[in-house]
Structures are given as C-alpha cells and as structure tokens.
Amino acid sequence: MPLALIGWLVCVELTSGVLQGYYVTLTPDIARHIGVTDADVNWFEAGQLLLSALMVPVLAKLGDMHGHKKMLLLSTVITAGASWWMAFAGDFWSYLIAFSLQGAYTVWLPLEVALIFDRGRRTGVAPSSTRRAAGLLVIALQAGAIIGALGAAVAFGAFDDAMMPTLMLPAAMVTLCFFAILWGVPDSEPLPDRKLDAGGFVLLALSLLTITSGLTFLKIGGPEAWWGWAVMAIGIALLLPFGRWVLGKDDPAIDLRVMRQPSMWPVQLTAGLVGVSLLGAQTPLATYAGTDPALGYGLGLDASGRSILIGVYLLSLIVGAATLAVLSSRVRPRLLLIVAAALVAIGYLLLVPLHLEIWQVFLCMSIAGLGSGALVGALPAAAAAAAPRGQTGVATAMTNTTKTIGGSFASSIFAIVLAAGAIGTAASLGGYIIVWVICGVTALAATIGLIAVPRLAFADPEPPAERAEAPAPIPGG
C-alpha cells in the first residue's frame, strides 16, 4: 500500500480525532455562549448520533457506486460547512443543526478502509495490508482526540475566552482536509451500472430514526416514559418491511444475503456489542471517577485527575491499534478479533471486584482500551475483507452504524440504571456495577460470536501451489 496514500489519510483521521476531543472539552463554555443549560447540550450528541446513523450508510453506498474518494470529498464539504456554521452560531437551534450535520465525518474511516481495500485487491495481501493501515488510522484518530481535548483549552485561553475564533480552528482544519483528499488521495474503481436503492434507504432511515429517537426519549424521560418504548418498538418493527424490500432487489441498499454470511454477521454483531462499552460507558466512567469516596466508593478525582484517567484510556486505545498494525500480517485475523473482544470483557468484568483504588480502575480501563483500540481498526477491515467487490463501503459503514446503535442503546439504559437508587446527585454503587457487568457480558457475547467465524476468514489468500513440471517426453516414445 503506497505510504503517501496512508499519510494523507492519517491527516484526515487526525482531524477526525480533533473534532471528537475538541468540543467535549468546551461543552460548558459552549452552553454559556449560546445561552442554554448544561443539560441541553445532551441534545447535541443525540442529534449528531442520529444524523450520522442516517447519513453513513447512504454515503458509503454512493462511495461503492461512484468512488470512495468522491464521497470522502462530499462528506468533508458537509463537515467543513457545518464546522464553520458552528463557529458563527449564536443560538441553540442553529448550533444543534450545525453540530448534527458535522456528524458526516463519521463516514471518513469506513470510506478510507473501503478505498484502501479496493485499491489493494490486485496485490493478494489486501486483507492484512488494510488491517495494518486501519491500525495506523486509528492511532491517528485517538492521537487527534488527545490533541483536540488539550488544544481546545489552550486555544480558548489564548483567545481570551472568545468562542468564535476558538471554534474557527477545527473548521479550518477540516477545510484543509478537503484539499489533502483532493490532491493526495486516488480514487477506487467502482463497478459500473449501479443504482441507488432509494426505497431501501428510506425504510432503513425510518427504522433508525424511530429506534434512536425512542432511545433518546427513554434517556430523558426514564423507564416510565412509555412513549419511548413505543417509538423504539415501531422502529424495530420497520426492520421487517425493510428486510422484505432489500431481499427482493438485485442491488439493494444493504444486502442482507451478504450480512448473514458466517464471516460477516459476527463482525457486525461485535461492532454493536462493543459499541455498548466504547460509546456508552465513558460518561459513567467519568462520573464514577469524580464520586466522593466518603460514600464508600468512587475515586474523588477532580477535573484534571479525570482527564488523566481518560487520557490513559485513550493511550491504551492507541497501543491496541498499534498492536493491530504490527500483528496484522503475522497472526490470523480471526484470532486477533477474538483476543481483542476478550480483553474488553476482561477489563470491564474486573471492575466489579477492583474499583476502590485508583490504580485498579486505571488497570482495568487500560485492559479494556487495548481490546477496544484493536477492534476499532480491525472490525471495518474485517468487514471489507468479507464483502464482495462493490459492497466494501456499505459493509465497513455498517460496522459504524451498528456500533452507534449499540452505544445509543447503552447510553439510554445506563442513564436509567444510574438514576435508580441515586444517593443525592451521585449514582449508587449497584448502578455502576450493573453498567460494568453489561459492558463485560456484551463483550463476552461478542467474543463467543467471533468463534463462529470460519478459521481462515479475513486472511490473505494462500498463494497457489506451483504446478509440478510435466515430465520430459521420452525420445522416440
């Protein structure tokens, strides 16, 4: 795989990481800037998760049809426009719409993995080279998140707490990414004569919209919010007509025949189950770390201490991704996935007995981070390897979509669990233990599911055996 291509894509993922870390650090200041309460900012994340879940499959399918580079450029234009809009937004609704549209950047990694795999198909080592490249991209992603978190505070102070110029910096970075992709990234070779299954995507969008909306209502209203359960049930029911529709199409929005293959469904299942801990457990981790130990649990860390804990977790993600890059061509990918998912399960289940000392929590989160870091890169690469030509973008994007749904579901459930039995403003220890058990058990279920993957799945094809030379004819015979 050309190093120049990987270098340009590393720049893109570094920017993606900056976007993920930058705004989280500034959340309380942004709330004051646009005149809303801290609780209202939860809608920003909900809106971005919802819109990204809707956009990512469509953009990925269009990438398979017209070229992954073209969709990288389009998604970068959307992200850059939204980022500049956020810098100048002065009210809740403008910022909400802009922040939601910025979620287009979540399709970058799936499109990059699909592009790398498609360009490497002729080499015979596309699976291992894609995993290695994906590991490097995830390293850049997590490094960018650390840079974004630290850089946001520095920039805010340098601009004398002025929000507009502070928010212009990430917008400028995304704008530069457009030119990096335009000039440095070659396009893939899509299959000709493809059509967009608009009906299938409409049904999928309706299902995802209602499911995620129901989860948001539950998160806000609690388990007694029956309308949240009703909306979510409608969304799940909409998957039935979606399934019937796509099974009747030759080139459907999402090819369920591909998704149910033994080398594909465990990957998508793992993405959803690992999304529970990867996207849903970070807020409980931060609140537990800040809980007063006088209650008999919690670490009592201040903001700087909590940032160190999150930093250690992010560093372990980087180490996990680096390990993936190093071992991608030496260890069977199925085994890598199984071990990575098992590390996530071990890390969270160890928190059940080991949570009273700071070093214990740091150790457990480091173990979970190692597995999570490897999975973030390995899952889209595995999906690309399992997908037929012309469907790599959709397959890799579905790992993102299922991960998002898993994280949204977990976030809502965890909010309900931690609110039950709360002691004043602090959640109960029982609530935290339930969160850790759910994270550990879902990761363990992913580990078991991955065992069902065929042993040689996602691996580079074996070199064909050399034909034995035919014996020389006997003279005069």
Protein Blocks (a to p, Z undefined) as FASTA:
>chain_A
ZZklmmmmmmmmmmmmmmmmmmmmmmmmmmmmnopafklmmmmmmmmmmmmmmmmmmmmm
mmmmnopklmmmmmmmmmmmmmmmmmmpcbfklmmmmmmmmmmmmmmmmmmmmmmmmmmm
mnopmmmmmmmmmmmmmmmmmmmmmmmmmmmmmmmmmnoopaklmmmmmmmmmmmmmmmm
mmmmccddddehiacdfklmmmmmmmmmmmmmmmmmmmmnommlmmlmmmmmmmmmmmmm
mmmmmmmpfbdfbdfklmmpmklmmmmmmmmmmmmmmmmmmmmmmmmmmpcfknopajhi
afklmmmmmmmmmmmmmmmmmmmmmmmmmpcfklmmmmmmmmmmmmmmmmmmmmmbmklm
mmmmmmmmmmmmmmmmmmmmmmmmmpcehilmmmmmmmmmmmmmmmmmmmmmmmmmmmgo
pahjbccfklmmmmmmmmmmmmmmmmmmmmmpcfkgoiacdddddddddddddehZZ
